[in-house]
Amino acid sequence: MLTETEITKITHEAALVPVKKAAVIEALKIVQEQRRWVSDENVEDIAALLDMSADEVDSVATFYNLIFRQPVGRHVILVCDSISCWVMGYEQIKEELMSLLQIRYGQTTPDGRFTLLPNACLGTCDHAPALMVDQDLYRDLHTGMIRQILDKYE
C-alpha cells in the first residue's frame, strides 16, 4: 500500500501533465525513493492511482534499468561497461569489486549493504573507467581506488 506521502507526491506529479499516465516514471521514482525498489503491490497501487493497468506500469518499470523490481542493497553500484570503459580497464574494476564484495552482477552482499549492477553508459567516456554508487559518480578509476570508495558507504 502506498503511503500518504507517496500518494501526495504522485498526485502532484500527475497534475503537472496533460494525461495521468504521463506521470508513471515519476511515480515509480517516488516509490523507489522511499522503499529502494518497486514491488508488485506498488505497481498495482500506482496503476490504480494513474488509471492504468498493472501491466502498463510494469512494462515501464522493467524498461528502465534504474527502476528496481526486486530488493536491492542500501547502496547500488552501477559499473559502466561501455566500450570506452572497457578499453580503459573496466574488466579490472569489475573484478576488484566482485572480489572485495564477494558477489556477482545482480547480487546483493549478505549484509544488504551493496547491490552490484552493470550499466551500459554513465555518460563520462572521457574519464573512463567509471562507476556510480547511488548518485555519486567516480571517474578515472583504477583498482587501488575501489576499497576506498566502498569504505565511504555504510
Backbone as CSV, one residue per row, in Angstrom:
resi,resn,N_x,N_y,N_z,CA_x,CA_y,CA_z,C_x,C_y,C_z
1,MET,0.836,-1.178,0.000,0.000,0.000,0.000,0.888,1.252,0.000
2,LEU,0.540,2.203,-0.827,1.302,3.447,-0.892,1.043,4.280,0.355
3,THR,2.062,5.003,0.782,1.899,5.901,1.932,1.192,7.174,1.483
4,GLU,0.703,7.913,2.444,0.062,9.198,2.140,1.051,10.135,1.442
5,THR,2.302,10.118,1.894,3.327,10.960,1.279,3.529,10.585,-0.185
6,GLU,3.614,9.287,-0.455,3.783,8.833,-1.837,2.581,9.226,-2.692
7,ILE,1.395,9.030,-2.165,0.174,9.382,-2.904,0.153,10.874,-3.199
8,THR,0.491,11.689,-2.207,0.501,13.151,-2.390,1.490,13.557,-3.477
9,LYS,2.694,12.989,-3.422,3.718,13.323,-4.420,3.315,12.859,-5.814
10,ILE,2.771,11.665,-5.920,2.356,11.140,-7.229,1.200,11.957,-7.784
11,THR,0.249,12.295,-6.936,-0.892,13.113,-7.363,-0.414,14.473,-7.859
12,HIS,0.559,15.040,-7.167,1.138,16.316,-7.590,1.776,16.186,-8.984
13,GLU,2.564,15.142,-9.192,3.206,14.922,-10.492,2.166,14.704,-11.591
14,ALA,1.121,13.969,-11.278,0.070,13.704,-12.265,-0.660,14.987,-12.665
15,ALA,-0.744,15.926,-11.752,-1.415,17.206,-12.044,-0.590,18.088,-12.978
16,LEU,0.681,17.786,-13.106,1.570,18.604,-13.937,1.567,18.204,-15.417
17,VAL,0.960,17.078,-15.723,0.965,16.571,-17.098,-0.468,16.480,-17.630
18,PRO,-0.632,16.536,-18.957,-1.987,16.544,-19.518,-2.756,15.234,-19.336
19,VAL,-2.051,14.126,-19.220,-2.668,12.818,-19.047,-1.991,12.141,-17.856
20,LYS,-2.758,11.608,-16.929,-2.194,10.992,-15.714,-1.100,9.973,-16.014
21,LYS,-1.308,9.179,-17.062,-0.349,8.121,-17.405,1.064,8.666,-17.617
22,ALA,1.156,9.905,-18.030,2.463,10.503,-18.308,3.307,10.673,-17.044
23,ALA,2.700,10.499,-15.888,3.430,10.638,-14.622,3.963,9.310,-14.102
24,VAL,3.853,8.254,-14.900,4.206,6.919,-14.400,5.680,6.800,-14.012
25,ILE,6.573,7.362,-14.784,8.000,7.267,-14.432,8.270,7.994,-13.123
26,GLU,7.712,9.177,-12.976,7.893,9.919,-11.720,7.289,9.157,-10.553
27,ALA,6.147,8.531,-10.765,5.515,7.746,-9.702,6.416,6.586,-9.278
28,LEU,6.983,5.906,-10.235,7.906,4.801,-9.924,9.122,5.312,-9.152
29,LYS,9.649,6.449,-9.571,10.806,7.023,-8.884,10.463,7.433,-7.452
30,ILE,9.269,7.961,-7.254,8.828,8.370,-5.918,8.765,7.162,-4.986
31,VAL,8.161,6.092,-5.465,8.056,4.882,-4.642,9.445,4.315,-4.367
32,GLN,10.269,4.249,-5.381,11.610,3.694,-5.194,12.434,4.549,-4.234
33,GLU,12.267,5.845,-4.301,12.990,6.750,-3.405,12.685,6.422,-1.940
34,GLN,11.466,6.030,-1.664,11.053,5.714,-0.301,11.423,4.290,0.118
35,ARG,11.392,3.340,-0.836,11.490,1.921,-0.490,12.712,1.214,-1.075
36,ARG,13.452,1.893,-1.940,14.633,1.367,-2.647,14.287,0.441,-3.800
37,TRP,13.037,0.010,-3.931,12.617,-0.844,-5.039,11.112,-0.729,-5.175
38,VAL,10.577,-1.285,-6.273,9.143,-1.208,-6.556,8.583,-2.629,-6.617
39,SER,7.740,-2.954,-5.656,7.158,-4.300,-5.578,5.959,-4.439,-6.522
40,ASP,5.487,-5.663,-6.694,4.286,-5.902,-7.499,3.090,-5.155,-6.913
41,GLU,2.987,-5.148,-5.594,1.892,-4.414,-4.939,1.988,-2.924,-5.240
42,ASN,3.206,-2.380,-5.213,3.396,-0.967,-5.542,2.981,-0.672,-6.975
43,VAL,3.308,-1.574,-7.888,2.924,-1.417,-9.295,1.403,-1.343,-9.402
44,GLU,0.713,-2.222,-8.709,-0.758,-2.226,-8.739,-1.325,-0.930,-8.158
45,ASP,-0.735,-0.449,-7.071,-1.207,0.791,-6.449,-0.980,1.995,-7.352
46,ILE,0.178,2.047,-7.994,0.468,3.138,-8.931,-0.509,3.077,-10.097
47,ALA,-0.753,1.885,-10.608,-1.685,1.709,-11.725,-3.064,2.244,-11.363
48,ALA,-3.549,1.904,-10.185,-4.876,2.366,-9.762,-4.909,3.887,-9.648
49,LEU,-3.859,4.470,-9.117,-3.793,5.914,-8.923,-3.739,6.674,-10.249
50,LEU,-3.094,6.069,-11.249,-2.914,6.759,-12.538,-3.854,6.250,-13.632
51,ASP,-4.860,5.467,-13.248,-5.833,4.922,-14.211,-5.144,4.123,-15.317
52,MET,-4.268,3.222,-14.911,-3.533,2.365,-15.834,-3.716,0.923,-15.393
53,SER,-3.325,-0.001,-16.247,-3.292,-1.395,-15.827,-1.939,-1.655,-15.168
54,ALA,-1.895,-2.676,-14.329,-0.631,-3.040,-13.695,0.391,-3.452,-14.752
55,ASP,-0.059,-4.095,-15.822,0.854,-4.489,-16.901,1.482,-3.272,-17.575
56,GLU,0.701,-2.207,-17.744,1.252,-0.990,-18.351,2.346,-0.387,-17.461
57,VAL,2.082,-0.331,-16.169,3.067,0.223,-15.243,4.306,-0.672,-15.202
58,ASP,4.084,-1.977,-15.154,5.210,-2.917,-15.106,6.065,-2.823,-16.367
59,SER,5.436,-2.615,-17.513,6.216,-2.524,-18.753,7.130,-1.302,-18.731
60,VAL,6.676,-0.215,-18.137,7.526,0.970,-17.992,8.628,0.682,-16.966
61,ALA,8.246,0.091,-15.850,9.204,-0.182,-14.776,10.318,-1.112,-15.224
62,THR,9.988,-2.093,-16.033,11.012,-3.044,-16.467,11.820,-2.535,-17.654
63,PHE,11.320,-1.525,-18.346,12.070,-0.938,-19.459,13.253,-0.123,-18.947
64,TYR,13.058,0.604,-17.868,14.098,1.482,-17.335,14.981,0.723,-16.358
65,ASN,16.278,0.679,-16.635,17.172,-0.138,-15.814,17.460,0.461,-14.441
66,LEU,17.029,1.665,-14.175,17.246,2.249,-12.858,16.005,2.194,-11.978
67,ILE,14.977,1.511,-12.443,13.830,1.179,-11.598,14.047,-0.268,-11.190
68,PHE,14.161,-0.488,-9.905,14.484,-1.818,-9.399,13.207,-2.556,-9.022
69,ARG,13.002,-3.719,-9.633,11.791,-4.510,-9.418,12.006,-5.646,-8.430
70,GLN,13.153,-5.669,-7.809,13.410,-6.599,-6.725,14.260,-5.864,-5.695
71,PRO,14.268,-6.347,-4.470,15.013,-5.632,-3.428,16.494,-5.461,-3.792
72,VAL,17.021,-4.312,-3.425,18.437,-4.012,-3.634,19.045,-3.612,-2.295
73,GLY,20.347,-3.552,-2.272,21.050,-3.157,-1.061,20.858,-1.686,-0.741
74,ARG,21.400,-1.293,0.396,21.307,0.116,0.796,21.985,1.031,-0.212
75,HIS,22.992,0.478,-0.910,23.725,1.238,-1.920,23.804,0.404,-3.190
76,VAL,23.488,1.017,-4.315,23.550,0.331,-5.602,24.779,0.841,-6.352
77,ILE,25.625,-0.097,-6.756,26.822,0.224,-7.523,26.546,-0.094,-8.986
78,LEU,26.644,0.916,-9.834,26.495,0.742,-11.274,27.873,0.846,-11.900
79,VAL,28.301,-0.208,-12.568,29.616,-0.234,-13.200,29.428,-0.036,-14.699
80,CYS,30.005,1.024,-15.222,29.878,1.301,-16.655,30.648,0.254,-17.450
81,ASP,29.943,-0.366,-18.391,30.602,-1.365,-19.244,30.552,-0.963,-20.724
82,SER,30.537,0.357,-20.955,30.562,0.864,-22.327,31.902,0.524,-22.976
83,ILE,31.992,0.739,-24.259,33.233,0.433,-24.973,34.391,1.278,-24.434
84,SER,34.127,2.536,-24.109,35.191,3.398,-23.580,35.718,2.869,-22.259
85,CYS,34.805,2.501,-21.375,35.233,1.964,-20.074,35.919,0.617,-20.243
86,TRP,35.422,-0.186,-21.159,36.020,-1.488,-21.409,37.474,-1.334,-21.861
87,VAL,37.699,-0.424,-22.816,39.043,-0.193,-23.342,39.980,0.345,-22.252
88,MET,39.422,1.134,-21.328,40.246,1.791,-20.313,40.378,1.000,-19.010
89,GLY,39.910,-0.256,-18.985,40.164,-1.088,-17.815,38.959,-1.482,-16.993
90,TYR,37.802,-1.398,-17.572,36.566,-1.788,-16.885,36.665,-3.177,-16.261
91,GLU,37.246,-4.103,-16.976,37.299,-5.505,-16.539,38.012,-5.629,-15.185
92,GLN,39.089,-4.899,-14.991,39.822,-4.950,-13.721,38.992,-4.333,-12.588
93,ILE,38.278,-3.260,-12.896,37.416,-2.605,-11.897,36.316,-3.569,-11.468
94,LYS,35.682,-4.205,-12.444,34.610,-5.164,-12.168,35.142,-6.308,-11.306
95,GLU,36.262,-6.862,-11.674,36.835,-7.986,-10.922,37.206,-7.577,-9.498
96,GLU,37.747,-6.381,-9.329,38.097,-5.900,-7.988,36.846,-5.751,-7.126
97,LEU,35.794,-5.198,-7.688,34.533,-5.067,-6.954,33.986,-6.429,-6.552
98,MET,33.956,-7.345,-7.501,33.426,-8.677,-7.215,34.262,-9.391,-6.162
99,SER,35.556,-9.188,-6.201,36.444,-9.820,-5.218,36.233,-9.225,-3.827
100,LEU,36.192,-7.910,-3.734,36.024,-7.258,-2.439,34.649,-7.526,-1.830
101,LEU,33.626,-7.505,-2.675,32.252,-7.673,-2.184,31.828,-9.136,-2.089
102,GLN,32.540,-10.011,-2.782,32.214,-11.435,-2.825,30.816,-11.689,-3.405
103,ILE,30.473,-10.896,-4.444,29.205,-11.070,-5.161,29.454,-10.911,-6.653
104,ARG,28.482,-11.294,-7.448,28.499,-11.133,-8.900,27.454,-10.086,-9.274
105,TYR,27.418,-9.741,-10.554,26.378,-8.821,-11.033,24.994,-9.351,-10.677
106,GLY,24.140,-8.436,-10.250,22.768,-8.787,-9.910,22.603,-9.289,-8.488
107,GLN,23.681,-9.388,-7.753,23.598,-9.887,-6.385,23.780,-8.753,-5.371
108,THR,23.333,-9.049,-4.155,23.467,-8.125,-3.034,24.319,-8.790,-1.964
109,THR,25.174,-8.002,-1.325,26.009,-8.552,-0.260,25.112,-9.087,0.856
110,PRO,25.564,-10.132,1.554,24.742,-10.731,2.609,24.269,-9.744,3.681
111,ASP,25.058,-8.687,3.936,24.665,-7.694,4.943,23.692,-6.647,4.387
112,GLY,23.327,-6.777,3.108,22.383,-5.837,2.495,22.981,-4.474,2.201
113,ARG,24.286,-4.380,2.238,24.952,-3.086,2.056,25.030,-2.669,0.590
114,PHE,25.427,-3.577,-0.304,25.642,-3.231,-1.711,24.937,-4.198,-2.655
115,THR,24.433,-3.656,-3.753,23.990,-4.438,-4.902,24.867,-3.992,-6.060
116,LEU,25.347,-4.943,-6.852,26.274,-4.661,-7.949,25.578,-4.910,-9.284
117,LEU,25.567,-3.890,-10.150,24.890,-3.992,-11.438,25.738,-3.384,-12.557
118,PRO,25.658,-3.962,-13.758,26.311,-3.325,-14.909,25.434,-2.194,-15.417
119,ASN,26.054,-1.244,-16.100,25.304,-0.144,-16.705,25.930,0.160,-18.060
120,ALA,25.106,0.320,-19.060,25.596,0.491,-20.430,26.386,1.782,-20.634
121,CYS,26.061,2.834,-19.910,26.791,4.091,-20.080,26.469,5.033,-18.930
122,LEU,27.493,5.625,-18.357,27.307,6.633,-17.323,27.577,8.041,-17.864
123,GLY,27.856,8.138,-19.159,27.997,9.436,-19.804,29.269,10.189,-19.460
124,THR,30.315,9.475,-19.152,31.575,10.139,-18.822,32.737,9.440,-19.525
125,CYS,32.561,9.196,-20.808,33.530,8.422,-21.592,34.927,9.032,-21.579
126,ASP,35.016,10.332,-21.446,36.328,10.975,-21.445,37.075,10.785,-20.123
127,HIS,36.410,10.157,-19.156,37.034,9.869,-17.862,36.830,8.407,-17.469
128,ALA,36.925,7.534,-18.440,36.729,6.096,-18.215,37.965,5.496,-17.566
129,PRO,37.776,4.407,-16.826,36.524,3.744,-16.478,35.812,4.462,-15.328
130,ALA,34.499,4.185,-15.231,33.673,4.893,-14.258,32.685,3.945,-13.590
131,LEU,32.258,4.358,-12.417,31.171,3.669,-11.730,30.393,4.699,-10.931
132,MET,29.211,4.309,-10.512,28.367,5.177,-9.719,27.882,4.388,-8.509
133,VAL,27.961,4.998,-7.343,27.371,4.434,-6.134,26.266,5.398,-5.735
134,ASP,25.043,4.887,-5.758,23.871,5.731,-5.533,23.926,6.885,-6.549
135,GLN,24.067,8.111,-6.094,24.147,9.246,-7.012,25.565,9.790,-7.165
136,ASP,26.528,9.108,-6.589,27.915,9.577,-6.612,28.685,8.935,-7.762
137,LEU,29.213,9.757,-8.648,29.955,9.298,-9.816,31.452,9.295,-9.524
138,TYR,32.113,8.186,-9.881,33.557,8.050,-9.720,34.160,7.791,-11.096
139,ARG,35.167,8.595,-11.456,35.740,8.534,-12.796,37.242,8.317,-12.733
140,ASP,37.813,7.996,-13.886,39.264,7.779,-13.988,39.732,6.759,-12.946
141,LEU,39.006,5.673,-12.852,39.256,4.680,-11.803,40.461,3.790,-12.079
142,HIS,41.041,3.312,-10.988,41.991,2.206,-11.037,41.670,1.329,-9.837
143,THR,42.134,0.100,-9.852,41.732,-0.865,-8.830,42.085,-0.422,-7.413
144,GLY,43.143,0.326,-7.245,43.536,0.790,-5.920,42.555,1.752,-5.278
145,MET,41.623,2.286,-6.050,40.645,3.239,-5.526,39.383,2.563,-4.989
146,ILE,39.150,1.327,-5.361,37.857,0.691,-5.107,37.572,0.519,-3.621
147,ARG,38.494,-0.012,-2.866,38.251,-0.212,-1.419,37.945,1.117,-0.736
148,GLN,38.678,2.152,-1.085,38.473,3.477,-0.505,37.058,4.001,-0.829
149,ILE,36.604,3.765,-2.036,35.248,4.177,-2.434,34.218,3.410,-1.612
150,LEU,34.360,2.106,-1.524,33.394,1.296,-0.793,33.319,1.680,0.685
151,ASP,34.457,2.046,1.261,34.506,2.411,2.679,33.677,3.652,3.007
152,LYS,33.312,4.431,2.023,32.518,5.645,2.249,31.050,5.334,2.556
153,TYR,30.630,4.109,2.281,29.208,3.765,2.348,28.937,2.722,3.422
154,GLU,28.076,3.044,4.354,27.688,2.094,5.404,26.428,1.435,5.075
